[in-house]
Amino acid sequence: MLYEKDYLVCDGQSPLITDACLRDEALLYNLQDKDIQWLQAEFSRIFNKTLSPDYRISELSGGQKVILTFLLAMASPARRILFVHLYDCLDAGKRRMIQDLINLHPEKEICIDV
């Protein structure tokens, strides 16, 4: 049986906790500088868009916010992550990209509730 308290839970319908800047959101996920750098590099690779720590995340599209939430969770120290509604607003290409990133992190237990 799955107990949400055992997982970091990320909801694609309410992807981000703050509406401030990337730095504030990263603090909530307990990210270190190296984790933020990885996140920025992956986001840039996916969207060809650079996010600085002071970037206003309210300026991102809905799909970009979902991907950012995914990257925040994957960069976090959490070993068990439950994604809810992760694929709702993502196209097939972004869904495959997410699966590829999950496959690169076998140390994490990932559950996706569709």
C-alpha positions as semicolon CSV with decimal commas, in nm:
position;residue;x (nm);y (nm);z (nm)
1;M;0,000;0,000;0,000
2;L;0,126;0,348;-0,090
3;Y;0,138;0,602;0,192
4;E;0,190;0,960;0,078
5;K;0,383;1,045;0,395
6;D;0,661;0,816;0,272
7;Y;0,702;1,016;-0,048
8;L;0,781;1,363;-0,170
9;V;0,449;1,436;-0,345
10;C;0,445;1,664;-0,649
11;D;0,116;1,759;-0,813
12;G;0,121;1,864;-1,178
13;Q;-0,204;2,057;-1,131
14;S;-0,040;2,276;-0,863
15;P;0,322;2,235;-0,963
16;L;0,503;2,504;-0,767
17;I;0,478;2,604;-0,404
18;T;0,586;2,967;-0,441
19;D;0,527;3,220;-0,713
20;A;0,853;3,395;-0,639
21;C;1,192;3,301;-0,778
22;L;1,374;2,979;-0,854
23;R;1,599;3,025;-0,549
24;D;1,299;3,026;-0,312
25;E;1,151;2,715;-0,470
26;A;1,489;2,538;-0,457
27;L;1,517;2,610;-0,084
28;L;1,188;2,429;-0,024
29;Y;1,330;2,121;-0,197
30;N;1,652;2,141;0,008
31;L;1,869;2,180;-0,301
32;Q;2,239;2,251;-0,282
33;D;2,424;2,468;-0,536
34;K;2,532;2,165;-0,744
35;D;2,169;2,047;-0,756
36;I;2,050;2,389;-0,874
37;Q;2,319;2,391;-1,142
38;W;2,204;2,048;-1,266
39;L;1,843;2,169;-1,269
40;Q;1,935;2,485;-1,462
41;A;2,133;2,284;-1,718
42;E;1,850;2,034;-1,773
43;F;1,586;2,306;-1,800
44;S;1,804;2,491;-2,052
45;R;1,857;2,170;-2,250
46;I;1,483;2,098;-2,261
47;F;1,351;2,448;-2,332
48;N;1,656;2,637;-2,461
49;K;1,586;2,889;-2,186
50;T;1,823;2,998;-1,909
51;L;1,691;3,020;-1,554
52;S;1,893;3,222;-1,306
53;P;1,831;3,172;-0,931
54;D;1,641;3,505;-0,937
55;Y;1,422;3,410;-1,235
56;R;1,054;3,484;-1,166
57;I;0,891;3,144;-1,207
58;S;0,551;3,307;-1,254
59;E;0,672;3,392;-1,608
60;L;0,690;3,025;-1,710
61;S;0,418;2,849;-1,906
62;G;0,212;2,574;-1,742
63;G;0,412;2,295;-1,905
64;Q;0,741;2,462;-1,810
65;K;0,623;2,482;-1,448
66;V;0,541;2,111;-1,447
67;I;0,883;2,023;-1,589
68;L;1,049;2,256;-1,338
69;T;0,865;2,081;-1,055
70;F;0,977;1,746;-1,192
71;L;1,340;1,865;-1,207
72;L;1,322;2,011;-0,856
73;A;1,198;1,679;-0,721
74;M;1,459;1,479;-0,912
75;A;1,737;1,710;-0,788
76;S;1,612;1,689;-0,428
77;P;1,757;1,450;-0,172
78;A;1,422;1,266;-0,161
79;R;1,463;0,898;-0,249
80;R;1,092;0,830;-0,299
81;I;0,882;1,062;-0,516
82;L;0,514;1,043;-0,606
83;F;0,410;1,249;-0,907
84;V;0,037;1,316;-0,943
85;H;-0,108;1,454;-1,269
86;L;0,246;1,480;-1,406
87;Y;0,153;1,409;-1,767
88;D;-0,175;1,603;-1,786
89;C;-0,042;1,905;-1,978
90;L;0,266;1,753;-2,143
91;D;0,300;1,633;-2,499
92;A;0,437;1,290;-2,592
93;G;0,790;1,424;-2,644
94;K;0,806;1,574;-2,295
95;R;0,664;1,253;-2,147
96;R;0,943;1,052;-2,312
97;M;1,201;1,302;-2,190
98;I;1,071;1,262;-1,834
99;Q;1,093;0,884;-1,861
100;D;1,450;0,913;-1,990
101;L;1,546;1,130;-1,692
102;I;1,380;0,886;-1,452
103;N;1,581;0,603;-1,608
104;L;1,902;0,799;-1,539
105;H;1,821;0,800;-1,166
106;P;1,773;0,436;-1,062
107;E;1,853;0,530;-0,703
108;K;1,516;0,703;-0,674
109;E;1,185;0,523;-0,637
110;I;0,944;0,704;-0,865
111;C;0,568;0,652;-0,873
112;I;0,355;0,830;-1,130
113;D;-0,019;0,843;-1,061
114;V;-0,196;0,902;-1,390
